[in-house]
């Protein structure tokens, strides 16, 4: 996690979240099936976490008598939109939390699971319940969360939210919009000068929820545009959403592939935690506003080929161009399938 400031609640930090964290280029499709969907990430979930991502957006469906991760539509998983059983990805999270005892991970589930107790049984099978932050202790009226230090000491280092309100009472999984506000996703969330709330969310300036999830990713991801989108336009949108949320910085910035966002998050955390222009200028034990004299990069490199997180994203390998056909062709197939299935 880098620099920790003792005494600050969890909701005073900004974390990087990946949209459709499981929708990874080069993920093998089901045998004999051509997958037809969009890809949002270029690296494995394990490498996303190793590189500094601390929030995962996962779409979960009932599929083949199990719970699968699918990038799909109409609330149904198809063999051409399926990626893998959700258990596989959750085991990656369990391994990361076990190997990194000072890290906290948040999972936001777009929930299409109807199997009774399906989700809580899934997390139990993945060995994640030992890290569970219980719903009963989550602040429900906009109060501060426990400090990061307290969460680490108590080993309550996994926050899980679902889009299905019924799961809170039935399975003990927090209903997302009871605890956080969220702006619109896709292209509407990237429109300069605008920060509309998601329809399921309370108003962004509501003070009855203490977490703010800011979406910043295109409806249809284009790999070549990602670093450009995550530079100056992201800064402008963060400023717009800051005002829309009543001068509240986002706790999660959700993005698709590419770098750039790490610099923005470092700057937000620096100003919040120590009053510096970037978190790398913070000095442990120094008064607020006492900063190291370092150069703040105006542009972030897209990759880091070293073995550890330094503030930028590391990709295991470059995306194959075979997975990025002409966008219009993909859209034509996609909407044709929707028309057929309606």
N, C-alpha and C positions, 0 to 999 in steps of 0.2 A: 504494500500500500504506500510505501514511501514515508513521508513525514506524517506523524500523528501528533495532534495537539490535544493533550489531556484535558478533559472537562468539556469538550465540545460534543453536542448531541449528533447522532447519525444524520439528522436532517439538515445539518449545517454544512455538509460536504456536497460536492458534485461528483457524480460517478458516470463512467461511460457505459452505455448499454447498447447491445447490438440487436437490430431488428431482424427477425427470422434468423436467429443465430445458427440454426441447423441447416439452413438453405445454402449449402456450400458447393461451390464450383467443384466439379470432378467427383462429387459423391456418386457412387455407383447406383444406377436404377435397379428396380426389381428385375430378375432374370427374364430376358425376352421382351422387356417393356421399354419403350422409348419415353423417358420422362419429358413432360411438357409443362414447364412452369418457369418462373423467374428465379434467378439466383441472387442472393443478397450478400453473401460473405465469401471470402477467398481463403479462409484458414479454418482449421478445425476448432471446435469449441475449446479444447485444451489449450491450443495456442492463443486463442482469443483471451482466455483468462490469464495465461502467462504474460501476455503483453499489456495487461492493465485493464482490460474490460472487467467490470464488476456487476453487470446486469445482463440478463439473457431474456429475450422475448421468444417464447416457444409456443407454437400452435399444436395443440394436442387433440387427437381424434380417436374414436373407436374404429379399429380397422383390423381385420383378420384375427378376431378374437383376442385382441391385445390393444394397447394404447400406443399409437404411432405419432411421429412428427410428420406433418404434411403441410405443403404450401398449396392450399386448395381453395375451394369456393363452395357456396351453397351449403356450408356446414357439413360437408361430406368429404371424406378422403377417398381418392381413387388410386388405382395402381399406377397411373401415370403422374400423380402428384405426391406420391408417398416417398419419404426419405428413409427412415429407419424407426425401429421401436424406440420410444422415448426413454426406456430404461438404459439404453446404451449411452445416451447423452448425459443422463442424470448420474450415471456411474463415473463419467468424466468429472463432473462437478464434485462428487464425493471424494475422488482421488485428489483433486486440487485443494479442497478444504482440509483434508487430512494432512497433506504435505505442506500446507501454508497456514499454520494455526493463528496467524494474526490478520487473516483476510476475511472479508464479509462479501457474500454474493446475494444478489436479488434476482428472483425469477418471476417474470410476469407471463401468465398463461392465457392465451386466447383459447378458450375452453369449449370444446365440442364433445367432451366425454360424458356419456350418459350411464356408463356402468356404475352401479351402486358401489360407493367407497372406492371407486377406481383410482382416483388420484392419490388419496392418502396411502392406499396399498402400494401404489407405484413408488412413492417416495420412501416408504418403508423398505421395499425390496431393494431400492438403490442404496440403502444404508444412510439416508440423509436425515432421518428423524432426530438423530443425536445432535444435529446442528440447528434444529428447528427453533425459530423465534415464535412463541405461541401467540395466537390471536388475542387471547385474554389480556396480554400485556402490551398490546399495540395501542398507542394513543388514538382516541376516537373523536376528539373534539379540537384537533389542531394543536395539541400540546407538543412539546419537544419529545423526541425519542430518547432512549437511554444514550449515554455517551458511547462512542466507538470503543473506548477502553473497557467500559462495563460489559458491552456485548461480547468482546473478545474474552474477558475473564470468565464470563458465565457460559462461554461456548455457544451462545445463541447467535450464530453467524450466517444463518440462511433465512432470508425473508422470501416468502412465496405468496403471490397474489393471483387470483383467478378472476375472469370476466363473468363467472356464473355466481350470482349472489347466493344461491341456495347452498353452495358448497361450504359457506362459512359455518352455518349451523350443523350441516350434515357431516362434514369432514374436517372442520377446524382449519380451513384454508381461507385466508382473508379475501374478502370481496374488494377488488382493486379500487373502485371509485368511492369507497367509504374512507379510504386512507390517503388518496392522492388525487390531484387534479392533473389534467392532461390536455395538451393542445391537439388540434387535428393532425392526422398523419398524412403521409403522401404529399403530393404537390401542394395542396392547400396549406400545409404546415411549413412550406418553404417559400411562400409568397412574401416578397420583401414588403415591409411596412405593415404586415398583418400577422396576427397570432390568434386565430379563432380557437375556441375550446372544442374538444371532442364532444359529440352530442351526449354521450353517456356520462360525461364529467360534470362536476359542479363548476361554477364560474371560476376562472383561473385565479381571481383575486379573493376567492373564498378562504376564510381562515378556519374552517371546520375540518380541513385536511392539511396535514403538515408536510406532505411530500408533493413535489411537482415533477412530472415527467414531461420533458420537452422532446417531441418527435422532430427529427430533421433528416428526412430521407425521401427520395423521389418515389412516386407511385410505381414507375418502371425504372429500375436501376440500370445505369450505364456506367460501366467500370471506368472508362476514360474520363468521365466528368467528376469522379468522386473527390479527388483532391481539391479541384477548383471549388466545388460546392462546399467543402469543409474548411475553406479559408475565409476570406472577407465576407461572403454572403452569410456564413454561419454566425460570425460575430454580429452582423447587423440584426439577424433574426433573434439572437440571444438578447440583444438590447431591447428589441421590440417586445419580446415575451416577458422580459424583466418588468417592463412598465405595465403590461397587461395583467401580470400576476401581482400587482401591487408592490412592486419593488422586491420581488422574491426571485432569487436565482434558481435555476432548475437543479433538482437533486439528481436527475438522470437525463443525459442527452443521448437519445436513441438515434443510431445512424446505421447506414449500410456500409459497404466496403470502402476502404481508403483511409488515408491519414488525415492530418490537419486538425481533426477534432481533439486530439490529445493536447495540442498547444492551447486551444481555447479553454479546455477544462483545467489545465495547469494554471492558467491565468485567473480563472474564476476562483479556484481553491486558494491561490495565493492571496488574493484580495480579501477573501473571507477569513482565512485562518491566521494570517499574519500581517495583513495590510501591505503586501508586496505585489509587484506586477506579475509575478509567477511564483509557484510554490517552490521552485528550486532556489529562490532567493530567501526563503524563510530560514531562520536560525533558531534551533531548538533552545528554549530557555530565554530567548531575547525578548525585550519589550515589543509590543505590537507596533508595527511600522518600522522596526529595525531590520533592514534588509541587506543581504550581501550585494555587492556591486557586480552584477553579471549582465551580460548582453541578453536581451530578450529577442528571440528570433521572430522575424516578421512572417516567415514561411516555414512550414515544417516539411522535412523530407517524407516521402511516401513510405519508405521502408527502413528497417533496421536489421542488419544481417547478424548482429551479435546474438548471444544466447539469453540475454536478460532484458527486461523492460527498462527503457530509458526515457519514456515519454512519447514514443512513437510506435506505430503499429509494425509488427513483423509478419511477413507472409511466408508460409512454408514453401510456396512455389508460385510461379506466375500462373495466372489463369489461362487456360487453353482457349485460343480464339474460336475453336469449334463450339464453345458453349455460349458464344455471344453472336448469334445470327442477327440478320437485319431485324431491327425492332418491329418494323411494320409487319414483317412476316410472322414473327412470334405473336403479335397482337391478333393478326388475322386468324391464326390457328386457335388461339385462346378463346376469342369471342365466338368462333364457329362452334367450338365444343360446348360453350355455354348455351348457344342457341339450340344445339341438338338435345341437350339435357333438360332444357326448360319444358 
